[in-house]
Amino acid sequence: MSGSLSAIVLAAGGGTRMRSTLPKPLHRLCGRPMVLHVIDALAELDVEQVVVVVGHGGDQVVKTVTELAPVGLEVVFAEQAEQRGTGDATAVGLAALRGGVDDDEDVVVLPGDTPLLRPTTLAELVHTHRTRSAGVTLLTAEAMDPTGYGRIVRSKDGRVAAVVEQADASVEELSITEVNTSIYCFSRSLLGPALRRLTPQNEQSELYLTDVVAVLHDAGYPTHSLTALDAMEAAGVNDRAQLAIAEAELRDRINERWMRRGVTMWDPERTYVDATVDLAGDVTLLPGTVLRGRCRIGEGARIGPNAFLEDTVVAEGAVVETVRATRASVGAEALVESFSVLGPGAVVASGERLAPSSTREG
């Protein structure tokens, strides 16, 4: 019930549908690379170690994740040199986990392109897995349009018997609306032997991680599932359109969280706050305000309308109108009037009034 927990994040894919030279895991949502949102969710669990499996653009992914990973979380990397499927990527990640295999140890395996996954859902998945003493527990979802997803096939006793990818599914299986999210919790002692039994006998000629479910089921191990209450949590990001949808959803969550903590937003749909921004109580954000990077806004400050602040500190009670500021500092009770520009290193002193259309450099 309370054994150790590790995680494997699969982030080796090329992401060709993004049509970008930037590796897919590093595309940003609300100012933070996609894969870091996944790692952030894992960091809120009692995870001893996270292995990130890299491939395309691996050096860049390693550098970025190393710099931005949550403090105190042990993150290591493993390279999938050849793209041979999710089963092979998981085997690569499993080999990188430290320590011996303990019967009570579990491992979460999930893709690096699911930035909307909530920590509470991951925690519930692990809890379900452990209370049922399962060999594997899958996070599933009900999809209005299951096109492109693996279908969940159940045995007569209700257990998950198999996951069938769309390219390999029969007409009957294609009618199933319960789909696999590619998010799992495995018993670590069972995962390695099951992976060694995979074969590339499928349409993609790859080693499917999904086939581990059938291997464990047929061997008599408990194979269970947890259905996500919000299917959007498990939505993968594969192209720019999906990236924009995920960004909008995440931004709504960020804005709602800050409003519940005492921040006023006149128009939340037109207020853009990165995940890395810190706001104090009684801050007011007017429509069109954009806060990017490491902005810090003090208590009672008012920003906007149509302000653009990046990596900027605004002290308590200050008013920053329609202003562009980059790596600047605004003192307490200061007023920066509209159409001013604060360049890198610029400082507005406490109580100072900066006239309209002013430019100040550091």
PATORVO-327301 format. One record per residue (C-alpha): x, y, z; residue in three letters; residue number from 1. Coordinates in nm, 3 decimals. Last residue first. Layout:
<fises>
+---------+---------+---------+--------+-----+
!    east !   north !      up ! residu ! num !
+---------+---------+---------+--------+-----+
!       X !       Y !       Z !    Ala ! NUM !
...
+---------+---------+---------+--------+-----+
</fises>
This chain:
<fises>
+---------+---------+---------+--------+-----+
!    east !   north !      up ! residu ! num !
+---------+---------+---------+--------+-----+
!   1.879 !   5.035 !  -1.690 !    Gly ! 362 !
!   1.672 !   5.205 !  -1.956 !    Glu ! 361 !
!   1.377 !   5.438 !  -1.917 !    Arg ! 360 !
!   1.144 !   5.553 !  -2.191 !    Thr ! 359 !
!   0.862 !   5.796 !  -2.119 !    Ser ! 358 !
!   0.537 !   5.802 !  -2.317 !    Ser ! 357 !
!   0.338 !   5.927 !  -2.018 !    Pro ! 356 !
!   0.526 !   6.066 !  -1.719 !    Ala ! 355 !
!   0.690 !   5.845 !  -1.457 !    Leu ! 354 !
!   0.564 !   5.926 !  -1.109 !    Arg ! 353 !
!   0.794 !   5.820 !  -0.826 !    Glu ! 352 !
!   0.657 !   5.697 !  -0.492 !    Gly ! 351 !
!   0.913 !   5.419 !  -0.466 !    Ser ! 350 !
!   1.174 !   5.454 !  -0.738 !    Ala ! 349 !
!   1.125 !   5.337 !  -1.096 !    Val ! 348 !
!   1.419 !   5.118 !  -1.195 !    Val ! 347 !
!   1.522 !   5.007 !  -1.545 !    Ala ! 346 !
!   1.746 !   4.700 !  -1.561 !    Gly ! 345 !
!   1.616 !   4.582 !  -1.897 !    Pro ! 344 !
!   1.401 !   4.851 !  -2.061 !    Gly ! 343 !
!   1.096 !   5.024 !  -1.918 !    Leu ! 342 !
!   0.872 !   5.173 !  -2.188 !    Val ! 341 !
!   0.599 !   5.427 !  -2.119 !    Ser ! 340 !
!   0.281 !   5.431 !  -2.324 !    Phe ! 339 !
!   0.060 !   5.490 !  -2.021 !    Ser ! 338 !
!   0.179 !   5.622 !  -1.687 !    Glu ! 337 !
!   0.412 !   5.447 !  -1.446 !    Val ! 336 !
!   0.295 !   5.541 !  -1.096 !    Leu ! 335 !
!   0.496 !   5.443 !  -0.786 !    Ala ! 334 !
!   0.326 !   5.341 !  -0.461 !    Glu ! 333 !
!   0.604 !   5.088 !  -0.390 !    Ala ! 332 !
!   0.887 !   5.068 !  -0.641 !    Gly ! 331 !
!   0.884 !   4.946 !  -1.000 !    Val ! 330 !
!   1.164 !   4.716 !  -1.115 !    Ser ! 329 !
!   1.251 !   4.615 !  -1.473 !    Ala ! 328 !
!   1.340 !   4.291 !  -1.647 !    Arg ! 327 !
!   1.127 !   4.394 !  -1.947 !    Thr ! 326 !
!   0.851 !   4.653 !  -1.922 !    Ala ! 325 !
!   0.588 !   4.764 !  -2.174 !    Arg ! 324 !
!   0.329 !   5.000 !  -2.029 !    Val ! 323 !
!  -0.043 !   5.071 !  -2.058 !    Thr ! 322 !
!  -0.074 !   5.153 !  -1.685 !    Glu ! 321 !
!   0.152 !   5.042 !  -1.401 !    Val ! 320 !
!   0.018 !   5.148 !  -1.063 !    Val ! 319 !
!   0.218 !   5.067 !  -0.750 !    Ala ! 318 !
!   0.050 !   4.976 !  -0.422 !    Gly ! 317 !
!   0.297 !   4.705 !  -0.332 !    Glu ! 316 !
!   0.606 !   4.657 !  -0.547 !    Ala ! 315 !
!   0.618 !   4.566 !  -0.916 !    Val ! 314 !
!   0.895 !   4.327 !  -1.020 !    Val ! 313 !
!   0.947 !   4.252 !  -1.390 !    Thr ! 312 !
!   1.045 !   3.929 !  -1.567 !    Asp ! 311 !
!   0.819 !   4.034 !  -1.857 !    Glu ! 310 !
!   0.543 !   4.291 !  -1.834 !    Leu ! 309 !
!   0.305 !   4.384 !  -2.116 !    Phe ! 308 !
!   0.030 !   4.624 !  -2.013 !    Ala ! 307 !
!  -0.292 !   4.638 !  -2.212 !    Asn ! 306 !
!  -0.497 !   4.790 !  -1.930 !    Pro ! 305 !
!  -0.301 !   4.764 !  -1.718 !    Gly ! 304 !
!  -0.158 !   4.667 !  -1.379 !    Ile ! 303 !
!  -0.277 !   4.768 !  -1.034 !    Arg ! 302 !
!  -0.076 !   4.693 !  -0.721 !    Ala ! 301 !
!  -0.257 !   4.619 !  -0.395 !    Gly ! 300 !
!  -0.005 !   4.363 !  -0.274 !    Glu ! 299 !
!   0.307 !   4.323 !  -0.483 !    Gly ! 298 !
!   0.345 !   4.181 !  -0.835 !    Ile ! 297 !
!   0.636 !   3.949 !  -0.911 !    Arg ! 296 !
!   0.703 !   3.868 !  -1.277 !    Cys ! 295 !
!   0.926 !   3.570 !  -1.346 !    Arg ! 294 !
!   0.824 !   3.495 !  -1.706 !    Gly ! 293 !
!   0.532 !   3.673 !  -1.863 !    Arg ! 292 !
!   0.251 !   3.894 !  -1.738 !    Leu ! 291 !
!   0.016 !   4.011 !  -2.015 !    Val ! 290 !
!  -0.261 !   4.260 !  -1.935 !    Thr ! 289 !
!  -0.529 !   4.298 !  -2.202 !    Gly ! 288 !
!  -0.807 !   4.376 !  -1.956 !    Pro ! 287 !
!  -0.706 !   4.519 !  -1.615 !    Leu ! 286 !
!  -0.523 !   4.319 !  -1.349 !    Leu ! 285 !
!  -0.589 !   4.422 !  -0.990 !    Thr ! 284 !
!  -0.369 !   4.290 !  -0.707 !    Val ! 283 !
!  -0.558 !   4.259 !  -0.379 !    Asp ! 282 !
!  -0.340 !   3.971 !  -0.257 !    Gly ! 281 !
!   0.006 !   3.904 !  -0.398 !    Ala ! 280 !
!   0.080 !   3.768 !  -0.745 !    Leu ! 279 !
!   0.367 !   3.539 !  -0.850 !    Asp ! 278 !
!   0.426 !   3.459 !  -1.219 !    Val ! 277 !
!   0.582 !   3.128 !  -1.331 !    Thr ! 276 !
!   0.259 !   2.977 !  -1.467 !    Ala ! 275 !
!   0.226 !   3.273 !  -1.701 !    Asp ! 274 !
!  -0.059 !   3.522 !  -1.661 !    Val ! 273 !
!  -0.264 !   3.638 !  -1.958 !    Tyr ! 272 !
!  -0.578 !   3.845 !  -1.900 !    Thr ! 271 !
!  -0.831 !   3.883 !  -2.181 !    Arg ! 270 !
!  -1.061 !   3.596 !  -2.087 !    Glu ! 269 !
!  -1.021 !   3.692 !  -1.720 !    Pro ! 268 !
!  -1.186 !   4.033 !  -1.782 !    Asp ! 267 !
!  -1.176 !   4.266 !  -1.481 !    Trp ! 266 !
!  -0.931 !   4.039 !  -1.303 !    Met ! 265 !
!  -0.912 !   4.092 !  -0.927 !    Thr ! 264 !
!  -0.663 !   3.882 !  -0.729 !    Val ! 263 !
!  -0.776 !   3.747 !  -0.389 !    Gly ! 262 !
!  -0.660 !   3.386 !  -0.383 !    Arg ! 261 !
!  -0.973 !   3.261 !  -0.562 !    Arg ! 260 !
!  -0.888 !   3.504 !  -0.842 !    Met ! 259 !
!  -0.538 !   3.358 !  -0.862 !    Trp ! 258 !
!  -0.662 !   3.001 !  -0.899 !    Arg ! 257 !
!  -0.922 !   3.099 !  -1.158 !    Glu ! 256 !
!  -0.659 !   3.276 !  -1.366 !    Asn ! 255 !
!  -0.424 !   2.978 !  -1.360 !    Ile ! 254 !
!  -0.701 !   2.731 !  -1.450 !    Arg ! 253 !
!  -0.821 !   2.948 !  -1.738 !    Asp ! 252 !
!  -0.462 !   2.975 !  -1.861 !    Arg ! 251 !
!  -0.428 !   2.597 !  -1.859 !    Leu ! 250 !
!  -0.739 !   2.554 !  -2.073 !    Glu ! 249 !
!  -0.632 !   2.824 !  -2.318 !    Ala ! 248 !
!  -0.282 !   2.678 !  -2.348 !    Glu ! 247 !
!  -0.422 !   2.330 !  -2.407 !    Ala ! 246 !
!  -0.637 !   2.457 !  -2.694 !    Ile ! 245 !
!  -0.343 !   2.650 !  -2.841 !    Ala ! 244 !
!  -0.117 !   2.345 !  -2.824 !    Leu ! 243 !
!  -0.387 !   2.134 !  -2.988 !    Gln ! 242 !
!  -0.389 !   2.375 !  -3.283 !    Ala ! 241 !
!  -0.008 !   2.383 !  -3.293 !    Arg ! 240 !
!   0.024 !   2.006 !  -3.324 !    Asp ! 239 !
!   0.060 !   1.691 !  -3.113 !    Asn ! 238 !
!  -0.056 !   1.789 !  -2.765 !    Val ! 237 !
!  -0.209 !   1.496 !  -2.578 !    Gly ! 236 !
!  -0.536 !   1.523 !  -2.392 !    Ala ! 235 !
!  -0.522 !   1.348 !  -2.056 !    Ala ! 234 !
!  -0.663 !   1.629 !  -1.850 !    Glu ! 233 !
!  -0.926 !   1.708 !  -2.115 !    Met ! 232 !
!  -1.100 !   1.378 !  -2.033 !    Ala ! 231 !
!  -1.223 !   1.530 !  -1.709 !    Asp ! 230 !
!  -1.350 !   1.265 !  -1.467 !    Leu ! 229 !
!  -1.065 !   1.038 !  -1.571 !    Ala ! 228 !
!  -1.166 !   0.672 !  -1.552 !    Thr ! 227 !
!  -0.943 !   0.456 !  -1.335 !    Leu ! 226 !
!  -0.843 !   0.116 !  -1.463 !    Ser ! 225 !
!  -0.759 !  -0.236 !  -1.354 !    His ! 224 !
!  -0.542 !  -0.530 !  -1.455 !    Thr ! 223 !
!  -0.503 !  -0.788 !  -1.178 !    Pro ! 222 !
!  -0.238 !  -1.045 !  -1.279 !    Tyr ! 221 !
!  -0.346 !  -1.373 !  -1.439 !    Gly ! 220 !
!  -0.073 !  -1.413 !  -1.699 !    Ala ! 219 !
!  -0.326 !  -1.326 !  -1.971 !    Asp ! 218 !
!  -0.395 !  -0.996 !  -1.798 !    His ! 217 !
!  -0.025 !  -0.913 !  -1.759 !    Leu ! 216 !
!   0.053 !  -0.977 !  -2.126 !    Val ! 215 !
!  -0.269 !  -0.804 !  -2.236 !    Ala ! 214 !
!  -0.171 !  -0.488 !  -2.048 !    Val ! 213 !
!   0.189 !  -0.506 !  -2.169 !    Val ! 212 !
!   0.054 !  -0.468 !  -2.525 !    Asp ! 211 !
!  -0.014 !  -0.099 !  -2.455 !    Thr ! 210 !
!   0.360 !  -0.037 !  -2.433 !    Leu ! 209 !
!   0.367 !  -0.108 !  -2.805 !    Tyr ! 208 !
!   0.691 !  -0.236 !  -2.958 !    Leu ! 207 !
!   0.683 !  -0.117 !  -3.316 !    Glu ! 206 !
!   0.605 !  -0.264 !  -3.657 !    Ser ! 205 !
!   0.349 !   0.013 !  -3.704 !    Gln ! 204 !
!   0.069 !  -0.214 !  -3.824 !    Glu ! 203 !
!   0.142 !  -0.474 !  -3.558 !    Asn ! 202 !
!   0.371 !  -0.769 !  -3.480 !    Gln ! 201 !
!   0.649 !  -0.571 !  -3.315 !    Pro ! 200 !
!   0.686 !  -0.820 !  -3.027 !    Thr ! 199 !
!   0.657 !  -0.767 !  -2.653 !    Leu ! 198 !
!   0.761 !  -1.041 !  -2.409 !    Arg ! 197 !
!   1.058 !  -0.849 !  -2.270 !    Arg ! 196 !
!   0.823 !  -0.569 !  -2.168 !    Leu ! 195 !
!   0.629 !  -0.811 !  -1.948 !    Ala ! 194 !
!   0.945 !  -0.920 !  -1.764 !    Pro ! 193 !
!   1.035 !  -0.554 !  -1.692 !    Gly ! 192 !
!   0.687 !  -0.442 !  -1.587 !    Leu ! 191 !
!   0.617 !  -0.714 !  -1.332 !    Leu ! 190 !
!   0.863 !  -0.612 !  -1.058 !    Ser ! 189 !
!   0.783 !  -0.245 !  -1.122 !    Arg ! 188 !
!   0.414 !  -0.288 !  -1.044 !    Ser ! 187 !
!   0.271 !  -0.056 !  -1.300 !    Phe ! 186 !
!   0.083 !   0.277 !  -1.293 !    Cys ! 185 !
!  -0.026 !   0.399 !  -1.632 !    Tyr ! 184 !
!  -0.097 !   0.705 !  -1.847 !    Ile ! 183 !
!  -0.129 !   0.634 !  -2.221 !    Ser ! 182 !
!  -0.480 !   0.788 !  -2.218 !    Thr ! 181 !
!  -0.650 !   0.467 !  -2.330 !    Asn ! 180 !
!  -1.001 !   0.497 !  -2.464 !    Val ! 179 !
!  -1.354 !   0.407 !  -2.365 !    Glu ! 178 !
!  -1.567 !   0.478 !  -2.674 !    Thr ! 177 !
!  -1.570 !   0.127 !  -2.821 !    Ile ! 176 !
!  -1.709 !   0.119 !  -3.178 !    Ser ! 175 !
!  -1.358 !   0.065 !  -3.320 !    Leu ! 174 !
!  -1.344 !  -0.267 !  -3.134 !    Glu ! 173 !
!  -1.640 !  -0.401 !  -3.333 !    Glu ! 172 !
!  -1.488 !  -0.295 !  -3.665 !    Val ! 171 !
!  -1.162 !  -0.461 !  -3.566 !    Ser ! 170 !
!  -0.871 !  -0.266 !  -3.423 !    Ala ! 169 !
!  -0.506 !  -0.278 !  -3.539 !    Asp ! 168 !
!  -0.475 !   0.077 !  -3.673 !    Ala ! 167 !
!  -0.685 !   0.204 !  -3.383 !    Gln ! 166 !
!  -0.460 !   0.060 !  -3.117 !    Glu ! 165 !
!  -0.610 !  -0.219 !  -2.909 !    Val ! 164 !
!  -0.565 !  -0.207 !  -2.533 !    Val ! 163 !
!  -0.622 !  -0.543 !  -2.369 !    Ala ! 162 !
!  -0.805 !  -0.741 !  -2.102 !    Ala ! 161 !
!  -0.896 !  -0.456 !  -1.870 !    Val ! 160 !
!  -1.089 !  -0.622 !  -1.591 !    Arg ! 159 !
!  -1.468 !  -0.626 !  -1.594 !    Gly ! 158 !
!  -1.514 !  -0.995 !  -1.513 !    Asp ! 157 !
!  -1.620 !  -1.070 !  -1.871 !    Lys ! 156 !
!  -1.294 !  -0.929 !  -2.005 !    Ser ! 155 !
!  -1.256 !  -0.568 !  -2.113 !    Arg ! 154 !
!  -1.119 !  -0.409 !  -2.429 !    Val ! 153 !
!  -1.010 !  -0.046 !  -2.393 !    Ile ! 152 !
!  -0.961 !   0.121 !  -2.732 !    Arg ! 151 !
!  -0.635 !   0.292 !  -2.834 !    Gly ! 150 !
!  -0.697 !   0.645 !  -2.952 !    Tyr ! 149 !
!  -0.687 !   0.792 !  -3.303 !    Gly ! 148 !
!  -1.061 !   0.838 !  -3.340 !    Thr ! 147 !
!  -1.236 !   0.808 !  -3.003 !    Pro ! 146 !
!  -1.485 !   1.089 !  -3.079 !    Asp ! 145 !
!  -1.716 !   1.142 !  -2.782 !    Met ! 144 !
!  -1.435 !   1.001 !  -2.570 !    Ala ! 143 !
!  -1.476 !   0.831 !  -2.232 !    Glu ! 142 !
!  -1.141 !   0.829 !  -2.056 !    Ala ! 141 !
!  -0.892 !   0.577 !  -1.923 !    Thr ! 140 !
!  -0.609 !   0.595 !  -1.670 !    Leu ! 139 !
!  -0.460 !   0.249 !  -1.660 !    Leu ! 138 !
!  -0.378 !   0.034 !  -1.359 !    Thr ! 137 !
!  -0.120 !  -0.240 !  -1.394 !    Val ! 136 !
!  -0.021 !  -0.541 !  -1.185 !    Gly ! 135 !
!  -0.287 !  -0.445 !  -0.938 !    Ala ! 134 !
!  -0.288 !  -0.476 !  -0.560 !    Ser ! 133 !
!  -0.638 !  -0.322 !  -0.569 !    Arg ! 132 !
!  -0.562 !  -0.062 !  -0.303 !    Thr ! 131 !
!  -0.226 !   0.003 !  -0.468 !    Arg ! 130 !
!  -0.349 !   0.071 !  -0.819 !    His ! 129 !
!  -0.640 !   0.282 !  -0.699 !    Thr ! 128 !
!  -0.406 !   0.494 !  -0.486 !    His ! 127 !
!  -0.161 !   0.536 !  -0.775 !    Val ! 126 !
!  -0.441 !   0.652 !  -1.006 !    Leu ! 125 !
!  -0.583 !   0.879 !  -0.736 !    Glu ! 124 !
!  -0.244 !   1.047 !  -0.695 !    Ala ! 123 !
!  -0.217 !   1.097 !  -1.070 !    Leu ! 122 !
!  -0.562 !   1.254 !  -1.076 !    Thr ! 121 !
!  -0.476 !   1.483 !  -0.786 !    Thr ! 120 !
!  -0.155 !   1.591 !  -0.961 !    Pro ! 119 !
!  -0.362 !   1.724 !  -1.253 !    Arg ! 118 !
!  -0.279 !   1.633 !  -1.613 !    Leu ! 117 !
!  -0.307 !   1.937 !  -1.838 !    Leu ! 116 !
!   0.050 !   1.914 !  -1.974 !    Pro ! 115 !
!  -0.001 !   1.576 !  -2.145 !    Thr ! 114 !
!   0.287 !   1.580 !  -2.399 !    Asp ! 113 !
!   0.558 !   1.413 !  -2.188 !    Gly ! 112 !
!   0.387 !   1.078 !  -2.201 !    Pro ! 111 !
!   0.321 !   0.870 !  -1.890 !    Leu ! 110 !
!   0.463 !   0.577 !  -1.696 !    Val ! 109 !
!   0.410 !   0.562 !  -1.319 !    Val ! 108 !
!   0.626 !   0.307 !  -1.141 !    Val ! 107 !
!   0.540 !   0.099 !  -0.837 !    Asp ! 106 !
!   0.759 !  -0.061 !  -0.572 !    Glu ! 105 !
!   0.621 !  -0.315 !  -0.327 !    Asp ! 104 !
!   0.786 !  -0.614 !  -0.494 !    Asp ! 103 !
!   1.118 !  -0.427 !  -0.488 !    Asp ! 102 !
!   1.339 !  -0.416 !  -0.796 !    Val ! 101 !
!   1.693 !  -0.304 !  -0.723 !    Gly ! 100 !
!   1.809 !   0.054 !  -0.710 !    Gly !  99 !
!   1.825 !   0.324 !  -0.974 !    Arg !  98 !
!   1.585 !   0.365 !  -1.263 !    Leu !  97 !
!   1.775 !   0.389 !  -1.591 !    Ala !  96 !
!   1.680 !   0.040 !  -1.711 !    Ala !  95 !
!   1.313 !   0.131 !  -1.667 !    Leu !  94 !
!   1.354 !   0.433 !  -1.895 !    Gly !  93 !
!   1.502 !   0.226 !  -2.178 !    Val !  92 !
!   1.231 !  -0.037 !  -2.130 !    Ala !  91 !
!   0.969 !   0.240 !  -2.144 !    Thr !  90 !
!   1.112 !   0.369 !  -2.471 !    Ala !  89 !
!   1.106 !   0.014 !  -2.615 !    Asp !  88 !
!   0.740 !  -0.026 !  -2.526 !    Gly !  87 !
!   0.662 !   0.321 !  -2.655 !    Thr !  86 !
!   0.790 !   0.242 !  -3.002 !    Gly !  85 !
!   1.113 !   0.160 !  -3.180 !    Arg !  84 !
!   1.250 !   0.511 !  -3.228 !    Gln !  83 !
!   1.624 !   0.441 !  -3.217 !    Glu !  82 !
!   1.865 !   0.598 !  -2.966 !    Ala !  81 !
!   1.615 !   0.608 !  -2.683 !    Gln !  80 !
!   1.823 !   0.814 !  -2.444 !    Glu !  79 !
!   1.785 !   0.805 !  -2.067 !    Ala !  78 !
!   1.769 !   1.104 !  -1.836 !    Phe !  77 !
!   1.765 !   1.165 !  -1.462 !    Val !  76 !
!   1.540 !   1.380 !  -1.244 !    Val !  75 !
!   1.561 !   1.378 !  -0.864 !    Glu !  74 !
!   1.305 !   1.628 !  -0.732 !    Leu !  73 !
!   1.437 !   1.866 !  -0.467 !    Gly !  72 !
!   1.381 !   2.185 !  -0.667 !    Val !  71 !
!   1.128 !   2.143 !  -0.946 !    Pro !  70 !
!   1.291 !   2.102 !  -1.289 !    Ala !  69 !
!   1.382 !   2.423 !  -1.474 !    Leu !  68 !
!   1.756 !   2.403 !  -1.548 !    Glu !  67 !
!   1.778 !   2.025 !  -1.578 !    Thr !  66 !
!   1.463 !   2.020 !  -1.790 !    Val !  65 !
!   1.606 !   2.274 !  -2.032 !    Thr !  64 !
!   1.949 !   2.112 !  -2.069 !    Lys !  63 !
!   1.809 !   1.758 !  -2.105 !    Val !  62 !
!   1.554 !   1.869 !  -2.366 !    Val !  61 !
!   1.821 !   2.049 !  -2.568 !    Gln !  60 !
!   2.052 !   1.749 !  -2.560 !    Asp !  59 !
!   1.767 !   1.516 !  -2.657 !    Gly !  58 !
!   1.660 !   1.703 !  -2.969 !    Gly !  57 !
!   1.481 !   1.388 !  -3.087 !    His !  56 !
!   1.543 !   1.114 !  -2.831 !    Gly !  55 !
!   1.472 !   1.159 !  -2.463 !    Val !  54 !
!   1.338 !   0.932 !  -2.189 !    Val !  53 !
!   1.286 !   1.134 !  -1.871 !    Val !  52 !
!   1.343 !   0.926 !  -1.558 !    Val !  51 !
!   1.181 !   1.061 !  -1.243 !    Val !  50 !
!   1.295 !   0.951 !  -0.897 !    Gln !  49 !
!   1.158 !   0.918 !  -0.544 !    Glu !  48 !
!   0.804 !   1.026 !  -0.623 !    Val !  47 !
!   0.585 !   1.120 !  -0.325 !    Asp !  46 !
!   0.343 !   1.304 !  -0.549 !    Leu !  45 !
!   0.348 !   1.681 !  -0.603 !    Glu !  44 !
!   0.664 !   1.645 !  -0.812 !    Ala !  43 !
!   0.474 !   1.429 !  -1.060 !    Leu !  42 !
!   0.251 !   1.722 !  -1.153 !    Ala !  41 !
!   0.555 !   1.947 !  -1.198 !    Asp !  40 !
!   0.713 !   1.681 !  -1.422 !    Ile !  39 !
!   0.411 !   1.692 !  -1.653 !    Val !  38 !
!   0.412 !   2.074 !  -1.660 !    His !  37 !
!   0.787 !   2.055 !  -1.726 !    Leu !  36 !
!   0.722 !   1.844 !  -2.038 !    Val !  35 !
!   0.520 !   2.126 !  -2.192 !    Met !  34 !
!   0.783 !   2.393 !  -2.144 !    Pro !  33 !
!   0.668 !   2.678 !  -1.915 !    Arg !  32 !
!   0.553 !   3.028 !  -2.014 !    Gly !  31 !
!   0.180 !   2.965 !  -2.013 !    Cys !  30 !
!   0.228 !   2.663 !  -2.238 !    Leu !  29 !
!   0.567 !   2.632 !  -2.402 !    Arg !  28 !
!   0.697 !   2.396 !  -2.668 !    His !  27 !
!   0.988 !   2.211 !  -2.508 !    Leu !  26 !
!   0.843 !   1.859 !  -2.522 !    Pro !  25 !
!   0.797 !   1.895 !  -2.901 !    Lys !  24 !
!   1.165 !   1.953 !  -2.977 !    Pro !  23 !
!   1.210 !   2.296 !  -3.140 !    Leu !  22 !
!   1.281 !   2.273 !  -3.514 !    Thr !  21 !
!   0.907 !   2.298 !  -3.569 !    Ser !  20 !
!   0.635 !   2.144 !  -3.781 !    Arg !  19 !
!   0.437 !   2.046 !  -3.468 !    Met !  18 !
!   0.315 !   1.744 !  -3.662 !    Arg !  17 !
!   0.669 !   1.606 !  -3.667 !    Thr !  16 !
!   0.679 !   1.564 !  -3.290 !    Gly !  15 !
!   1.006 !   1.371 !  -3.300 !    Gly !  14 !
!   0.920 !   1.148 !  -3.006 !    Gly !  13 !
!   1.162 !   1.095 !  -2.716 !    Ala !  12 !
!   0.962 !   1.244 !  -2.429 !    Ala !  11 !
!   0.830 !   0.941 !  -2.241 !    Leu !  10 !
!   0.825 !   1.030 !  -1.872 !    Val !   9 !
!   0.910 !   0.740 !  -1.641 !    Ile !   8 !
!   0.812 !   0.764 !  -1.277 !    Ala !   7 !
!   0.913 !   0.620 !  -0.941 !    Ser !   6 !
!   0.713 !   0.521 !  -0.633 !    Leu !   5 !
!   0.822 !   0.346 !  -0.314 !    Ser !   4 !
!   0.586 !   0.120 !  -0.124 !    Gly !   3 !
!   0.282 !   0.245 !   0.067 !    Ser !   2 !
!   0.000 !   0.000 !   0.000 !    Met !   1 !
+---------+---------+---------+--------+-----+
</fises>
